[in-house]
Amino acid sequence: MRRRVIPDIAGQAGAILVTLAGLLILTFVIGRIMPTDPVRAIVGEDATREVYENVYRQLGLDRPVWQQFFFYVRDVLTFDFGTSIRTGQPVLQDIARVLPATVELATFAIVIGAGLGIPLGVAAAVNKDRWPDHVIRIASLMGHSMPIFWTGMIALLIFYAGLGWVGGSGRMSQFYIGLVPERTNFLLIDSALAGQWDVFRSAVNHIILPASLLGYSSSAYITRMTRSFMLDQLNQEYVTTARVKGLSRNKTIWRHAFGNIKVQLVTIVALAYGSLLEGAVLIETVFAWPGFGQYLTSNLLIGDMNAVMTCVLVVGLIFIGLNLISDILYRVFDPRTR
């Protein structure tokens, strides 16, 4: 057992290093092939040629490409990602401010998505080709097909403007802005730590609608994959044998059939969570949510390459982290992988 652990750890560490190296190369190449002029974005259109050339040299763009890549790797390793043109703040500081808002939104959404998608997928598989299966498949198809920005606007009109059940745009009501000290930048955690329960309730009231829409969208994918995995298991001989031996229907489904798809579901849920973290830009725009996706898009539109390259790097690191967590959960759910 111990003989297998060391090679496994070494192999995993090697794979992470190779992935990180590829990620650094990718972000560097993106910064060089984007059809924007980083110097012009800094100095403006009316700058003189002398000013332009001075900034060009300050950015190191007059050096050979291999030297530029060397200095880029050095800056990344020392957590120096430059300053954002749009905000005038260090990019790392900006991301530390906006990423928690997206993490909160995506976490709520994946809890809703997995909480709906997995039971519905199991129910659809158990009732294959009967009316529950058809209803669930139609609902999941709608969630996957409807544009998220359209559903966001319609939901705001109905549940906020019409019924008043939820909060509107932003992370909380305007009245509460600035009342909670920013310790972690997670509004729900900071408001709870400060004992500001009015702010906490306002934050929950504002996050529930965009998170539900994102959760519904992700549940469509999770439902379809769960149904597919369960159908494969329910057609296995061990399920028939268990039923013949008198095991109850629920135990056969949930203990045996569902138990054998937990590893696959870990991958599906992890990928869905990662997609929510980096792909929630449309819902963040509709709900004026000051998150990571909106930050990336805003800086991409003005050619702020320091921010764009750092955001791409962060997205890659998020997926690497999710893959590591998935590998750990594999060992928990499947003893054969230990």
ZICOR-V643765 format. One record per pair of residues at least 4 apart in sequence whose C-alpha atoms are under 7 Angstrom apart, sorted by the first residue. I is the first residue (numbers start at 1). J is the second residue. D is the distance in Angstrom with one decimal. If there is no record, write none. Layout:
BEGIN
((I;J;D) (I;J;D))
END
This chain:
BEGIN
((1;5;6.6) (2;6;6.9) (4;8;6.2) (5;9;6.2) (6;10;6.1) (7;11;5.9) (8;12;6.1) (9;13;6.0) (10;14;6.1) (11;15;6.2) (12;16;6.2) (13;17;6.2) (14;18;6.2) (15;19;6.1) (16;20;6.1) (17;21;6.1) (18;22;6.2) (19;23;6.0) (20;24;6.2) (21;25;6.3) (22;26;6.1) (23;27;6.2) (23;313;6.7) (23;316;6.8) (24;28;6.1) (25;29;6.1) (26;30;6.1) (27;31;6.3) (27;309;5.5) (27;312;6.6) (27;313;6.5) (28;32;6.5) (28;69;6.9) (29;33;6.1) (30;34;5.9) (31;305;6.2) (31;309;6.4) (36;303;5.8) (37;41;6.2) (38;42;6.4) (38;303;6.7) (38;304;7.0) (38;305;6.6) (39;43;6.2) (39;52;6.7) (39;55;6.4) (39;56;6.0) (40;44;5.2) (40;45;6.3) (41;303;6.5) (42;85;6.6) (43;47;5.8) (43;52;6.7) (47;51;6.3) (47;52;6.5) (48;52;6.2) (49;53;6.1) (50;54;6.2) (51;55;6.3) (52;56;6.1) (53;57;6.2) (54;58;6.2) (55;59;6.1) (56;60;6.6) (56;61;5.8) (56;62;6.8) (57;61;6.0) (57;62;5.7) (60;68;6.6) (63;67;6.3) (63;68;6.4) (64;68;6.4) (65;69;6.2) (66;70;6.2) (67;71;6.2) (68;72;6.1) (69;73;6.2) (70;74;6.2) (71;75;6.1) (72;76;6.2) (73;77;6.1) (74;78;6.3) (75;79;6.1) (75;80;4.8) (75;81;6.5) (76;80;5.8) (76;81;6.4) (81;91;6.0) (81;92;6.5) (81;306;6.5) (81;310;6.6) (82;90;5.9) (82;91;6.1) (82;306;6.0) (83;88;6.1) (83;89;5.5) (83;90;4.2) (83;91;5.3) (83;306;6.8) (84;88;5.2) (84;89;5.7) (84;90;6.0) (84;91;5.4) (84;304;6.6) (84;306;6.3) (84;307;5.8) (85;304;5.9) (86;299;6.8) (89;93;6.8) (89;94;6.7) (90;94;6.4) (91;95;6.2) (91;307;5.8) (92;96;6.1) (93;97;6.4) (94;98;6.3) (95;99;5.5) (95;292;7.0) (97;185;6.1) (98;102;7.0) (98;290;6.2) (98;291;4.7) (98;292;5.2) (99;103;6.2) (99;291;5.9) (99;292;4.9) (100;104;6.1) (100;185;5.9) (100;186;5.3) (101;105;6.4) (101;186;6.4) (101;290;6.8) (101;291;5.2) (102;106;5.9) (102;277;6.2) (102;291;4.9) (102;292;5.8) (103;107;5.9) (103;277;6.4) (104;108;6.3) (104;186;7.0) (105;109;6.2) (105;207;6.6) (105;211;5.7) (106;110;6.0) (106;211;6.9) (106;273;6.6) (106;276;5.5) (106;277;5.8) (107;111;6.2) (108;112;6.3) (108;211;5.7) (109;113;5.9) (109;211;4.5) (109;212;6.0) (109;214;5.5) (109;215;4.1) (110;114;5.7) (110;215;5.7) (110;273;6.0) (111;115;5.7) (112;116;6.0) (112;212;6.6) (112;215;5.1) (113;117;5.6) (113;215;4.1) (113;216;5.7) (113;218;5.4) (113;219;4.1) (114;118;5.6) (114;219;6.1) (114;222;6.7) (114;269;7.0) (116;120;6.1) (116;219;6.2) (117;121;5.9) (117;219;4.4) (117;220;6.5) (117;222;5.1) (117;223;4.2) (118;122;6.3) (118;222;6.4) (118;223;5.7) (118;226;6.0) (119;123;6.1) (120;124;6.0) (120;136;6.8) (120;223;6.0) (121;125;6.2) (121;223;4.3) (121;224;6.2) (121;226;4.8) (121;227;4.3) (122;126;6.1) (122;226;6.4) (122;227;5.7) (122;230;6.4) (123;127;6.1) (124;128;5.8) (124;132;6.3) (124;133;4.2) (124;136;6.4) (124;227;6.1) (125;227;5.0) (125;230;6.0) (125;231;5.5) (127;132;6.4) (127;133;5.7) (128;133;5.5) (129;133;5.9) (129;134;6.7) (130;134;6.5) (131;135;6.1) (132;136;6.1) (133;137;6.1) (134;138;6.1) (135;139;6.2) (136;140;6.1) (137;141;6.0) (138;142;6.2) (139;143;6.3) (140;144;6.2) (140;220;4.1) (140;223;6.9) (141;145;6.0) (141;220;6.6) (142;146;5.9) (143;216;6.1) (143;217;4.9) (143;220;5.6) (144;217;5.7) (144;220;5.6) (144;221;7.0) (146;151;7.0) (147;151;6.5) (148;152;6.0) (148;282;7.0) (148;283;6.7) (149;153;6.3) (149;282;5.8) (149;283;5.9) (149;286;6.4) (150;154;6.2) (151;155;5.9) (152;156;6.2) (152;283;6.6) (152;286;6.5) (153;157;6.3) (153;286;6.8) (154;158;6.3) (155;159;5.7) (156;160;5.0) (156;161;6.3) (157;161;4.9) (157;162;5.9) (158;162;4.8) (158;163;6.1) (159;163;5.0) (159;164;5.7) (159;165;5.5) (159;166;6.2) (160;164;4.4) (160;165;5.9) (160;166;5.4) (160;167;6.2) (160;168;6.0) (166;205;5.3) (166;206;6.2) (166;209;6.8) (167;205;5.2) (167;206;4.3) (168;206;6.1) (169;287;4.5) (169;288;5.3) (169;289;6.8) (170;206;7.0) (170;287;6.2) (170;288;5.2) (170;289;4.9) (171;203;5.7) (171;206;5.7) (171;207;6.6) (171;289;6.3) (172;176;6.9) (172;202;5.3) (172;203;4.8) (172;206;5.9) (173;202;6.4) (176;199;6.2) (180;190;6.7) (180;191;5.9) (180;194;6.8) (181;190;6.9) (182;190;6.4) (183;190;6.2) (184;190;6.4) (185;190;6.9) (186;190;6.0) (187;191;5.9) (188;192;6.2) (188;200;5.7) (188;203;6.6) (189;193;6.1) (190;194;6.1) (191;195;6.1) (191;196;5.1) (191;197;6.6) (191;199;6.2) (191;200;5.5) (192;196;6.1) (192;197;6.4) (192;200;6.5) (196;200;6.4) (197;201;6.1) (198;202;6.2) (199;203;6.1) (200;204;6.3) (201;205;6.0) (202;206;6.2) (203;207;6.1) (204;208;6.0) (207;211;5.9) (208;212;5.9) (209;213;6.3) (210;214;6.2) (210;283;6.6) (211;215;5.8) (212;216;5.9) (213;217;6.3) (214;218;6.2) (215;219;5.8) (216;220;6.5) (218;222;6.4) (218;272;6.5) (219;223;5.7) (220;224;6.4) (221;225;6.3) (222;226;6.0) (222;268;6.8) (223;227;6.1) (224;228;6.2) (225;229;6.2) (226;230;6.0) (227;231;6.1) (228;232;6.5) (229;233;6.5) (229;261;6.4) (230;234;6.0) (230;257;6.7) (230;258;6.8) (231;235;6.3) (232;236;6.9) (233;257;5.5) (234;239;6.1) (234;257;6.4) (237;241;6.2) (238;242;6.0) (239;243;6.3) (239;252;6.6) (240;244;6.2) (241;245;6.2) (242;246;6.6) (242;247;5.6) (242;252;6.6) (243;247;5.2) (243;248;6.8) (247;251;6.7) (247;252;6.4) (248;252;6.2) (249;253;6.2) (250;254;5.9) (251;255;5.1) (251;256;7.0) (252;256;5.3) (252;257;6.4) (253;257;5.0) (253;258;6.0) (254;258;4.8) (254;259;6.5) (255;259;5.4) (256;260;6.4) (258;262;6.6) (261;265;6.2) (262;266;6.2) (262;333;6.7) (263;267;6.9) (263;330;5.7) (263;333;6.5) (264;268;6.5) (265;269;6.0) (266;270;6.0) (266;326;6.2) (267;271;6.1) (267;326;6.4) (268;272;6.1) (269;273;6.1) (270;274;6.2) (270;322;6.1) (270;326;7.0) (271;275;6.1) (272;276;6.2) (273;277;6.3) (274;278;6.4) (274;318;7.0) (274;319;6.2) (275;279;5.4) (276;280;5.4) (278;293;6.2) (278;315;6.4) (279;293;6.6) (280;284;6.1) (280;293;6.0) (281;285;6.1) (281;293;4.3) (281;294;5.4) (282;286;6.3) (283;287;6.1) (284;288;5.6) (284;289;4.5) (284;290;7.0) (284;291;6.6) (284;294;6.3) (285;289;6.4) (285;294;6.4) (290;294;6.5) (291;295;6.3) (292;296;6.2) (293;297;6.2) (294;298;6.0) (295;299;6.3) (296;300;6.0) (296;308;6.1) (296;311;6.5) (297;301;6.3) (298;302;6.9) (299;303;6.1) (299;304;5.0) (299;307;6.5) (299;308;6.5) (300;304;6.0) (300;308;6.1) (304;308;6.3) (305;309;5.8) (306;310;6.2) (307;311;6.1) (308;312;6.3) (309;313;6.2) (310;314;6.1) (311;315;6.2) (312;316;6.3) (313;317;6.2) (314;318;6.1) (315;319;6.5) (316;320;6.3) (317;321;6.1) (318;322;6.2) (319;323;6.1) (320;324;6.3) (321;325;6.3) (322;326;6.1) (323;327;6.2) (324;328;6.4) (325;329;6.2) (326;330;6.1) (327;331;6.7) (328;332;6.6) (329;333;6.2) (330;334;5.7) (330;337;6.9) (331;335;5.8) (331;337;5.4) (331;338;5.3))
END
